[in-house]
Amino acid sequence: MPTRRRALLILAALAGLSQLSIALALMVGSIPITPAEVLASLLGDASGVTDDVVRSLRLPRALTGFACGGLLALAGALLQVLLRNPLADPYVLGISGGAGIGALLAIVLGFGVAGINGLAFVGALGAMLLVFGLAHGEGGWTQSRLLLTGVIVAAGCGAVVTLMLAIAPEERLRGMLFWLMGDLSQTGDPQLVLILLVVALLTTLPFARELNLLARGADIAQALGVAVGPLRRGVYVMASLATAAAVTHAGAIGFIGLIVPHLVRLAAGNDQRLLLPASVLAGGSLLVIADTLARSVLAPQQLPVGVLTALIGVPVFLFLLSRAAPDRH
């Protein structure tokens, strides 16, 4: 079947891109490393500084970046189906703001990486529950109610974050700002976030057919036998947890969940069976490439990776917005 062959080709190309992005992340930096040295280190045949840089510093960071980018892109694809809005973004529901409050509180209190990650995740879950609880009125919740509630909660979280920055000790400000702009420099073992990515993708893929129908409208989906209410709740919870996990490990990184599903949809269509795994591969690759640039453009000084994703995302977003604008005569 041509359609299936085309889907396999797209997934193979994106898988190749993800491998290439990780390979570049291992080679490029303040200490250039050749492909042969990278391969020797990965196979356990290297030692010394090169082995430490590849296996202890760059590989965990690249794998964490790939997993976080994949989670954000997956969350964006799910939310765009849930809200039936192609410009929906994982951060629009206030989850990032809740995680920001938790992380900044941990930084102010002097907690380590584990404490920052823990409080960030608690804050993200708290924001998720708050949005879902407030949006669920007497008649249930609708896309517009959920979207408006998320915007309001995000604005409130932003105000709290600004207040915390204003009263924070001066020596803590740099770390707080880096976290808010996205930072992969403090990443540790990537195993947990990689497992979360695999679990999230394998959990959502079996519902790809139902998501295709939901994208056409709730009434059509319900008429064709889809349990719309439980499906919507499951999609919201999964997108929220994916965003919370990514924000917890990498800070507030924007635009990945907005532009990646868009670009994949332009190239591969709107079939969720292809769109979801393709978005994961493309989102992970984009974040790894952005992080490689962030730590190598001004090496040895490192830039927040969120700055690079914004510089990439803003022009792409404006281009997509111009394409989506209807012609008016």
HELIX and SHEET records of a PDB file:
HELIX    1   1 PRO A    2  MET A   27  1                                  26    
HELIX    2   2 PRO A   35  LEU A   42  1                                   8    
HELIX    3   3 VAL A   49  ASP A   51  1                                   3    
HELIX    4   4 ASP A   52  ARG A   58  3                                   7    
HELIX    5   5 LEU A   59  LEU A   82  1                                  24    
HELIX    6   6 PRO A   90  LEU A   93  5                                   4    
HELIX    7   7 ILE A   95  VAL A  108  1                                  14    
HELIX    8   8 VAL A  113  ALA A  135  1                                  23    
HELIX    9   9 GLN A  143  ILE A  167  1                                  25    
HELIX   10  10 GLU A  170  LEU A  180  1                                  11    
HELIX   11  11 GLN A  191  THR A  204  1                                  14    
HELIX   12  12 LEU A  205  PHE A  207  5                                   3    
HELIX   13  13 ALA A  208  ALA A  215  1                                   8    
HELIX   14  14 ALA A  218  ALA A  223  1                                   6    
HELIX   15  15 VAL A  228  ALA A  250  1                                  23    
HELIX   16  16 ILE A  256  ALA A  268  1                                  13    
HELIX   17  17 GLN A  272  SER A  296  1                                  25    
HELIX   18  18 VAL A  305  ALA A  324  1                                  20    
END                                                                             
